[in-house]
């Protein structure tokens, strides 16, 4: 089962790509409005709502960061009761490191949503993304939730996907229809990334809806498996931000048979969910802050899966390696260096390194492949680096990016800028 | 004992700073010549030699990287026999990932040194730093070792320190004289750093000489202890390059009494060695590639030493935190975020964060300290960030730097540039 979900291979499942993102599956509506959360003078969508009109089975994966945003704490409480009907999310403020006031604000967002939709407050999940350590401008949010509910529609996914963007340059959305039994089911989602695709990245949010009919425990297994093979292949080391959240709602409205544990349908569902998450994860990497290269790091033939993962992540995290990619420099020396300190078991004299299909290092030594040919590969906006340890049969793939001067510049003054802007406006 | 060497405090030992680096202690000579190792057309010191004219007790700490340079392998073999008399080191080529030819070249450097000095080959340590994966231009090195031996002098330390520089902008040297018993001993050293001060940094080399009289096992304990509290506080995570090496030679020529295990003198020696390594380590951070800020990260009151270390290193490694320092942005949100994913046990609501002496975050929440005051601290070229976890009594300090656009630019094309340069010259 795990082998089938090896991220080094695309999940094998028949599907059709469809439009509609988080409203592609039957029975969901979404919408967004502009509240001026970050800056009251700037009109941009920054508050979104996703609703299931019928009961759901919902599972979520939250940040493992010990500093958890107020919204994460509230959502974790709410999901215990099950039958989640709505997700409300804002950009412009992370509601993290905001103390008891933050908890109160997150609850106020749930309460307003529940009132607008005629559901219970504990049926609402709440997410926030943006700057850390500043109180939510809740007076600009809760009074608008009725209007937000009125904006819900079966074509509202794109608005919703835009409302969670922070430094993302484009909305991220993906949906598929999957034949299953005599019928089919749909899975679709929206996501936001930004920040360097790296341990200390900014918030990652992903909301997925499906009309498949599935029991709680089977959904949970599928979600853990898919997250592990998608978002955890980009958010290296399992380090997550204060706000990272993946929520998957299923409402059973599809005509496909129920997804039962151990069945062929369960296999299909897992692969389909993996596919959707993998596509969204790749979009996040491609759209990382000031990223100019998308790089697939494939470690092959490690002794164990853990070794393969360590090696791939060490390369993906290395600032020196990322700089060399940015400069289109096929620097295999830095790659082998990172593999060497990764903790993976290896023998230097067995290591082969490829840029694209070209071998740059054979048995730990340089090859005769012309530098100009290797440079051609690394000059491309998308390429792969394959590290063959020739030690065993375990593989692991990580998706990552280069490191640009623009990234440094972009991240050099977020805080002062935000605080000064707020002070100038006389805001708290 | 360990508590006494807490890196959060300077080692408590009486000493006088003296000139002379690696030739400050009695009985050592050093020298350097220019061999054009990286580029035959460029005249710069790139081959150095340090010699003790009398028998030594020597200890060394080598990289833990599983990809080890040929010179490291050879030095590791040689040190087993004891009585090291000479260290030969070059810049311009790392002799890493060079296979059997690399081993042969490293041995040839030892052999030439032994012949020039009339000692055994196994009494020579050999070190290299520079680009990885290219064969050593050994024909430009070994024939010159006689000339190098002729250049040895009791004032040759500065030349030696210059010859191991790569992207370092200045030589690094430090020496002290320490009263001990009725007499005194001297300890001095030279070092080279460069690369980002970070897990995946470039090679760090440090050569230390002392005239203290000390037994092998006591020297070994002192070296491990001092490295752990100095270089391991800058080379985060214990990740080291393919070539990292610290060598400490002692020749017993001082008039101080013998350093005996458990004695007061042993305590004094350990602290003195720690002091020398700490000063050299700080010089390495300050002179990191394109570094504009030197930052001391102090974690206070963690539950355990391991927790304190995890928290400090997570902050020091965070690209987002480093970018904010570069922009003089007192972004405590990013700091607490990194502490949160560090794995250290903590309670968010107990965390206080200071920039310099100013509190930016109290109990996990923002404070009223004016942003303009915090900015003043972060604008300085040297400042401290203190993270008080208020959980226990363990402290740890890490020395690190910012991340600049210039760093990215500087590291973007080393490889292609070097290869093209070599090809143009018709070199291998």
Interface residues (C-beta under 8 A of the other chain):
Chain A: X64 X65 X66 X67 X68 X94 X96 X97 X98 X99 X131 X132 X133 X134 X195 X196 X198 X199 X200 X201 X202 X239 X240 X241 X242 X317 X318 X319 X320 X321 X323 X324 X326 X327 X328 X329 X330 X331 X332 X333 X334 X336 X337 X338 X339 X340 X341 X344 X345 X346 X348 X349 X351 X361 X363 X364 X365 X366 X371 X375 X403 X404 X405 X406 X407 X408 X409 X410 X411 X412 X413 X414 X415 X416 X417 X419 X420 X423
Chain B: X64 X65 X66 X67 X68 X94 X96 X97 X98 X99 X131 X132 X133 X134 X195 X196 X198 X199 X200 X201 X202 X239 X240 X241 X242 X317 X318 X319 X320 X321 X323 X324 X326 X327 X328 X329 X330 X331 X332 X333 X334 X336 X337 X338 X339 X340 X341 X344 X345 X346 X348 X349 X351 X361 X363 X364 X365 X366 X371 X375 X403 X404 X405 X406 X407 X408 X409 X410 X411 X412 X413 X414 X415 X416 X417 X419 X420 X423
